[in-house]
Amino acid sequence: MNNEITTYREHEGLSQGELAESVGVSRQTVNAIERDRYDPSLELAFKLAVYFDCRIEDLFQPDIEPVGE
């Protein structure tokens, strides 16, 4: 899943550790999400969207094929 976490985080002037603390995860989790090595849980995706005051779709773009084609 592609994501814009790094862009949003840097725009806010946050370190990975600061963002992690704000949403209740480890810095390693934020790093793994930013490097596309870990897809966050739905709960964490919502927390990140709330933190950045945006929609989940603004942060994450899934790599999925359209259904029914």
PyMOL commands that set and color helices and strands:
alter all, ss='L'
color gray80, all
select helices_A, chain A and resi 5-11+16-23+27-34+42-52+56-59
alter helices_A, ss='H'
color red, helices_A
select strands_A, chain A and resi 2-3+60-61
alter strands_A, ss='S'
color yellow, strands_A
deselect
rebuild
show_as cartoon
